[in-house]
Amino acid sequence: MRAPAVDRGRHRVLVVEDDDTIGRHLRTGLFSNDYAATWCRTGAAALAEAARSRYDVLLLDLGLPDMDGLDIARTLRAGHPHLLIVILTARTDDIDVIAGLDAGADDYLVKPFSLSVLLARLRAHLRRRTVASPPQDPIRLGDLVLDTTARRCLLNDEELRLRPKEFDLLAVLAQRTGEAVSRETLMSEVWDENWFGSTKTLDVTMAALRRRLAEAAAGSPPSALLPRITTLRGHGYRLEC
C-alpha cells in the first residue's frame, strides 16, 4: 500500500504490519508528524519494497502471515547496514527480545504501545545519526584502526563490518581506552539519555561486538594485537589493548 508523494527531505519509513488497525494508525500518525510512510502487510511485499526504494526506518511486526519478522530483519540488516530497524512485537519474553536485537534490530516496542513513545524513540535514534561531528584522527587499538569520521574499522587494511550500534559502542569505549565506562554512560552516548527501553539492548550489542572482534582475531595472524573488552561487574566495561 503506497503513500502519496512526499517531500524528499522527510525521513522515509517502511511499516510492516498485518493488523489493519495498527497499520492505519501508524501510517496516519507518521504522516501527521512529517514522516513519509509506506505500509506493507506481508514480509514478501516488504522485501520487494525495500529492494525497490531506499528507506531510513523499518517498523517491523514479527508475527506476519507469510514469514517470521526476524528473517526480514536479518535480510534487510545484511543489505542495509544503516537502516534503523524498530521491532513492534507482542512477544514479551526476554529470549524473544534478545532474538530480535540479535537479528539486527536497533530497538523494540512491545504491543500495545503509545504512538508518542514510538515517535520519541525515532527522534532520538535519528538525531544521533544526523548530528555532525568534527573530523577526528583515527584511533589505533593495537592492530585495529577505528576511523570515526569515515565510520570504518580496519584490521591490517581489511574492513570489519560492524552494525551501526556496534561501531558506536566500540567508538565510545575506544575514546576512553583503559578507563572504566559505566553502563549508564554507554546507554546515554550510544542510544540516548532519554532511552525508554531495557538495558538488555546494551548486553546484546556488546555480545555481538565481542563476537565480531573474536572472529577478526581468529582470522588474523597469531601476532596480531586486538583490543579486548573487560566486564566490570556492577559498573560497566573497560577496553584494553
Backbone torsions as a table, in degrees:
resi	resn	phi	psi	omega
1	MET	NA	114.0	-172.3
2	ARG	-91.6	149.3	177.2
3	ALA	-90.3	160.4	175.0
4	PRO	-63.9	163.3	178.6
5	ALA	-60.3	141.6	-177.3
6	VAL	-136.5	168.4	177.2
7	ASP	-62.5	141.7	-179.7
8	ARG	-69.1	-19.3	-179.2
9	GLY	-72.4	-15.3	-179.9
10	ARG	-72.9	148.6	171.2
11	HIS	-70.8	135.9	-176.7
12	ARG	-97.7	126.7	-175.3
13	VAL	-119.4	128.6	174.4
14	LEU	-102.1	115.5	179.7
15	VAL	-97.7	124.6	178.6
16	VAL	-117.9	102.1	-172.2
17	GLU	-154.6	124.6	-177.5
18	ASP	-89.4	-11.3	177.8
19	ASP	-82.3	119.2	-175.3
20	ASP	-60.3	-42.3	-177.5
21	THR	-63.6	-47.4	-179.8
22	ILE	-67.0	-42.4	-178.9
23	GLY	-60.3	-46.8	179.6
24	ARG	-65.5	-40.6	179.7
25	HIS	-61.5	-44.2	179.4
26	LEU	-65.7	-46.4	-178.4
27	ARG	-60.8	-46.8	-179.6
28	THR	-63.8	-44.8	-179.3
29	GLY	-64.3	-39.2	179.2
30	LEU	-66.7	-44.1	177.9
31	PHE	-62.1	-39.1	-179.2
32	SER	-65.6	-21.0	-178.9
33	ASN	-110.7	25.4	169.9
34	ASP	72.5	28.0	170.4
35	TYR	-103.1	150.5	173.0
36	ALA	-96.5	113.1	-172.1
37	ALA	-113.8	135.6	171.0
38	THR	-120.0	133.6	-173.2
39	TRP	-114.1	126.1	174.4
40	CYS	-119.9	144.5	-178.3
41	ARG	-98.2	-14.3	-178.3
42	THR	-129.6	160.3	177.9
43	GLY	-65.6	-39.8	-179.5
44	ALA	-62.4	-42.3	179.1
45	ALA	-64.8	-38.2	179.8
46	ALA	-65.7	-43.9	179.5
47	LEU	-64.1	-39.1	177.9
48	ALA	-65.0	-41.9	-179.5
49	GLU	-67.0	-40.7	179.3
50	ALA	-66.3	-30.2	176.9
51	ALA	-74.7	-25.3	-175.8
52	ARG	-86.4	-35.1	-173.2
53	SER	-136.5	158.2	178.6
54	ARG	-89.3	135.0	178.2
55	TYR	-126.9	151.1	177.5
56	ASP	-92.8	-32.3	-173.5
57	VAL	-135.1	140.6	171.7
58	LEU	-119.0	119.1	172.4
59	LEU	-101.3	113.7	-164.3
60	LEU	-123.6	117.0	170.2
61	ASP	-77.5	142.6	-180.0
62	LEU	-86.2	-34.6	-175.8
63	GLY	-90.2	76.1	-178.5
64	LEU	-96.3	157.2	-175.3
65	PRO	-70.8	-24.2	-172.9
66	ASP	-112.1	-17.0	179.1
67	MET	-163.8	163.7	178.3
68	ASP	-77.8	136.3	179.6
69	GLY	-60.2	-26.4	178.6
70	LEU	-62.1	-36.8	178.3
71	ASP	-65.1	-37.3	177.6
72	ILE	-66.3	-43.7	179.1
73	ALA	-58.9	-45.2	-179.6
74	ARG	-63.4	-44.0	-177.9
75	THR	-63.9	-47.5	-176.9
76	LEU	-74.3	-31.8	176.0
77	ARG	-64.7	-40.0	-179.7
78	ALA	-63.6	-38.8	-177.1
79	GLY	-91.3	-17.7	-175.9
80	HIS	-136.4	77.3	-172.7
81	PRO	-61.9	-22.2	-177.1
82	HIS	-100.9	5.1	176.9
83	LEU	-69.6	132.3	175.3
84	LEU	-83.8	116.5	-177.0
85	ILE	-111.0	120.9	176.8
86	VAL	-118.8	120.3	-179.9
87	ILE	-87.0	135.5	174.8
88	LEU	-112.7	114.6	-169.9
89	THR	-142.6	149.7	171.3
90	ALA	-93.8	-3.2	-179.9
91	ARG	-81.9	121.3	-173.5
92	THR	-110.2	-9.9	-179.7
93	ASP	-65.0	145.0	179.6
94	ASP	-54.6	-40.3	-177.0
95	ILE	-62.3	-33.7	178.9
96	ASP	-73.0	-40.7	178.2
97	VAL	-63.6	-46.0	179.9
98	ILE	-62.7	-39.9	178.8
99	ALA	-61.7	-40.1	179.1
100	GLY	-65.0	-45.4	178.7
101	LEU	-65.5	-39.0	-179.3
102	ASP	-69.7	-24.4	177.4
103	ALA	-76.3	-7.6	175.9
104	GLY	121.5	0.5	-179.9
105	ALA	-70.2	148.7	176.3
106	ASP	-91.9	-22.9	-173.7
107	ASP	-160.7	169.1	177.2
108	TYR	-150.2	152.8	174.1
109	LEU	-131.2	134.5	178.7
110	VAL	-92.3	130.3	178.5
111	LYS	-74.5	144.9	-4.4
112	PRO	-77.8	146.8	-178.8
113	PHE	-129.6	161.4	179.5
114	SER	-88.1	135.1	176.5
115	LEU	-60.0	-37.1	-178.6
116	SER	-64.7	-36.7	177.2
117	VAL	-68.1	-43.7	177.1
118	LEU	-57.8	-46.9	-178.8
119	LEU	-63.5	-38.2	178.0
120	ALA	-64.0	-40.7	178.6
121	ARG	-65.9	-41.5	178.2
122	LEU	-61.5	-44.4	179.1
123	ARG	-59.4	-43.6	-178.2
124	ALA	-63.2	-48.5	-180.0
125	HIS	-62.2	-48.0	-175.5
126	LEU	-69.3	-33.3	177.4
127	ARG	-62.5	-43.2	-178.6
128	ARG	-67.2	-27.1	-178.6
129	ARG	-83.3	-20.7	-173.1
130	THR	-107.5	-13.2	179.1
131	VAL	-66.6	124.9	-177.9
132	ALA	-78.0	139.1	177.4
133	SER	-116.4	146.0	177.5
134	PRO	-65.2	149.2	179.7
135	PRO	-57.1	140.3	179.3
136	GLN	-128.2	150.8	177.0
137	ASP	-67.6	145.4	176.4
138	PRO	-57.7	147.3	178.9
139	ILE	-99.9	126.8	178.3
140	ARG	-98.4	124.7	179.5
141	LEU	-120.5	85.1	-171.1
142	GLY	65.3	-122.3	178.1
143	ASP	-93.2	3.1	178.9
144	LEU	-96.5	133.0	178.9
145	VAL	-116.7	126.8	-179.3
146	LEU	-113.0	112.9	179.4
147	ASP	-102.5	98.8	-176.1
148	THR	-73.1	-24.5	178.5
149	THR	-71.2	-46.4	179.0
150	ALA	-88.0	-6.4	-176.8
151	ARG	54.0	55.0	178.2
152	ARG	-128.8	143.5	176.6
153	CYS	-123.2	120.5	-172.2
154	LEU	-123.4	138.4	172.2
155	LEU	-125.8	111.9	-176.3
156	ASN	51.8	46.5	177.8
157	ASP	68.6	4.7	174.8
158	GLU	-100.5	132.1	-175.0
159	GLU	-82.9	134.4	172.5
160	LEU	-91.6	127.1	-179.0
161	ARG	-86.1	101.4	178.7
162	LEU	-104.2	141.6	172.4
163	ARG	-67.5	157.0	-175.6
164	PRO	-51.4	-47.5	-178.1
165	LYS	-71.0	-30.9	175.5
166	GLU	-64.0	-43.3	178.8
167	PHE	-63.2	-46.5	-178.8
168	ASP	-61.1	-40.8	-180.0
169	LEU	-64.2	-45.6	178.2
170	LEU	-62.8	-39.0	-178.8
171	ALA	-64.0	-43.4	179.2
172	VAL	-62.8	-43.8	178.4
173	LEU	-66.4	-39.9	-177.4
174	ALA	-65.3	-34.4	178.9
175	GLN	-71.4	-9.7	178.3
176	ARG	-128.6	38.4	-176.8
177	THR	-53.2	130.2	179.5
178	GLY	86.5	-6.3	-179.1
179	GLU	-101.9	152.5	172.5
180	ALA	-79.0	124.2	-179.6
181	VAL	-115.1	123.2	-175.3
182	SER	-73.7	157.9	175.2
183	ARG	-60.1	-38.7	-179.9
184	GLU	-62.3	-40.9	178.4
185	THR	-64.3	-43.6	-180.0
186	LEU	-64.4	-43.3	178.9
187	MET	-63.0	-40.1	-178.3
188	SER	-67.9	-43.7	-173.5
189	GLU	-85.6	-30.6	-178.7
190	VAL	-90.4	-36.0	178.7
191	TRP	-105.3	-88.9	179.4
192	ASP	-168.8	148.1	-179.6
193	GLU	-65.0	-20.8	178.6
194	ASN	-105.8	28.5	-178.1
195	TRP	-56.9	133.3	-177.4
196	PHE	-94.7	-19.3	-167.5
197	GLY	-91.2	-175.1	-179.5
198	SER	-76.1	149.3	177.7
199	THR	-75.6	-1.2	174.4
200	LYS	-64.1	-18.9	172.6
201	THR	-57.2	-42.4	176.9
202	LEU	-63.4	-44.0	-177.9
203	ASP	-61.7	-43.3	-179.1
204	VAL	-66.7	-43.6	-179.7
205	THR	-66.1	-39.2	177.6
206	MET	-63.4	-43.0	179.1
207	ALA	-61.6	-40.6	179.4
208	ALA	-66.2	-40.8	178.5
209	LEU	-63.3	-43.5	178.2
210	ARG	-62.2	-39.1	177.5
211	ARG	-62.0	-42.3	-178.7
212	ARG	-67.1	-38.2	176.5
213	LEU	-67.1	-38.2	178.3
214	ALA	-65.8	-41.0	177.7
215	GLU	-64.0	-39.3	178.2
216	ALA	-64.7	-40.1	179.4
217	ALA	-64.9	-40.3	-179.2
218	ALA	-65.8	-29.9	-177.5
219	GLY	-94.8	3.6	-178.3
220	SER	-107.1	165.4	177.6
221	PRO	-59.4	150.5	-178.6
222	PRO	-56.3	-26.2	-177.5
223	SER	-82.6	-7.6	-177.1
224	ALA	-65.6	139.4	-178.8
225	LEU	-108.1	116.5	178.8
226	LEU	-118.9	153.3	178.8
227	PRO	-71.2	158.3	174.8
228	ARG	-127.4	149.5	-178.3
229	ILE	-109.3	119.1	-179.3
230	THR	-99.6	132.2	176.6
231	THR	-82.7	130.0	176.8
232	LEU	-108.1	96.8	-171.7
233	ARG	-57.9	133.4	-179.5
234	GLY	80.7	-1.1	-178.4
235	HIS	-132.2	-65.6	-175.4
236	GLY	173.9	-125.9	-174.1
237	TYR	-144.1	162.0	174.7
238	ARG	-138.5	131.8	176.8
239	LEU	-93.3	129.7	-177.5
240	GLU	-131.6	147.7	177.8
241	CYS	-116.3	NA	NA
